[in-house]
Amino acid sequence: MMVRLPIVAVISPDGGRSYWVAAVEPEKATEAVALVVGDGHNTRLLQHRLRVKSDALRPGEVRRLGL
């Protein structure tokens, strides 16, 4: 079974960009990613979702995408 997980864009204080996926509800995705990346980073929920197998991430897990 496939699920669609929210993607969060992160801009670090030095201007670097990264993209993260979180196995949480979309409303909680930016908060979950912010806890992992730390203070000083801007986070923004994207409209796009990552389609993965349902067992790809554990519930609540946050992972950086290698784009």
C-alpha positions in Angstrom: 0.0 0.0 0.0 1.2 3.5 -0.8 0.8 6.6 1.3 1.5 10.3 0.5 3.7 12.1 3.1 4.1 15.9 3.5 7.3 17.5 2.2 8.8 20.5 4.1 11.3 22.9 2.5 14.0 24.2 4.9 16.2 27.2 4.5 19.2 27.3 6.8 20.6 30.5 8.2 23.4 30.5 5.6 20.8 30.3 2.8 21.1 26.5 2.0 18.0 24.7 1.0 17.0 21.1 1.9 13.8 19.1 1.7 12.4 16.9 4.4 9.6 14.4 4.6 7.7 13.6 7.8 5.5 10.7 8.6 2.9 12.9 10.4 -0.3 14.7 9.5 0.4 17.6 7.1 -0.7 20.2 9.8 2.1 18.9 12.1 4.9 18.5 9.5 6.6 21.8 9.8 6.7 21.5 13.6 8.1 17.9 13.4 10.9 19.0 10.9 11.7 22.1 13.0 12.4 19.9 16.0 14.9 18.0 14.0 16.7 20.8 12.2 16.8 23.2 15.1 16.3 26.9 15.7 17.1 29.6 13.1 15.8 27.6 10.1 12.8 28.7 8.0 10.4 25.8 7.3 7.5 25.8 4.8 5.1 23.0 4.0 5.0 22.3 0.2 1.8 21.4 -1.7 3.6 18.3 -3.1 3.5 15.0 -1.3 6.0 12.1 -1.5 4.4 8.8 -2.4 6.1 5.9 -0.6 5.3 2.4 0.6 3.4 2.6 3.9 6.3 0.9 5.8 9.0 3.3 4.4 9.0 5.5 7.6 7.8 4.8 11.1 5.0 7.0 12.4 6.4 10.3 13.5 9.8 9.8 11.7 11.4 12.7 9.9 13.9 12.2 7.2 15.9 14.5 4.9 15.4 13.9 1.1 18.5 13.6 -1.0 17.5 15.8 -3.9 
